[in-house]
Amino acid sequence: MSKRHDVPRPLKRTEYQIAFITSEAQKGWIDCLAVARNAMVDAWDTLTRAPDVQSPRLYPLKGQLRYGSYQGQAYERYQYKITDGGRLWYFIEHAPKGSKYAGRVLLERCLAGHPKETE
């Protein structure tokens, strides 16, 4: 074989796609992978399978940060703790019945360090 091609991980119909909705999230994802690769793999597994099942690592933000919008649609904002400092902020877009996937996790921010807004 002359050229290597990575095989993307397929998703089950019950899983969520993950999408960047800001360039900040896309850049931050790379930064988070650089400092906490194993934790990011765990985050991927959680976000694709159960992005709204609350735990000590995953929960909706509170106060003024609890809700946000994307493309004119209001969403509840969730936070996933990658590490003691690193965070993923995202919205969940559930798919209509009969869709190919359960919906999409819309990554708004990926931070290798603790966000100042929640200090």
Steps between C-alpha positions, in 0.01 A plus 500: 500500500642832404291738710363462851137594567360514852164337550255731682312352792143417391211603721202293606154646437474556876817710509557872451725661242743758634534830313705815553282812486785747559858523380594547867358154577690342211831652609429421865430134415853467363642670812301267727621194310857617547469519879247225580461250214360212708251729676389633162435147374284444811323830428435391139346175620275681748392775261412261219307261723346699787568876472219594739539237773622702797797389708773672703676563164197598290222744587317812376663830584323728746387860513554724200711234328228233510353589160647610171405510136624372169357602164206671671404193705517507883673207673590391849879520540679196642849467639720193495808505727788349307749554783505703821536809281403403144140539386275439200195723463229382264137493398299192410293494184269198509411353163145441382370143523625276221830688456830336424640603842360600840601860435805724524718628779584856401839588647509867588823513704783256570733627768819336623486732804221606733262758346512838674121536483446218750770593755 
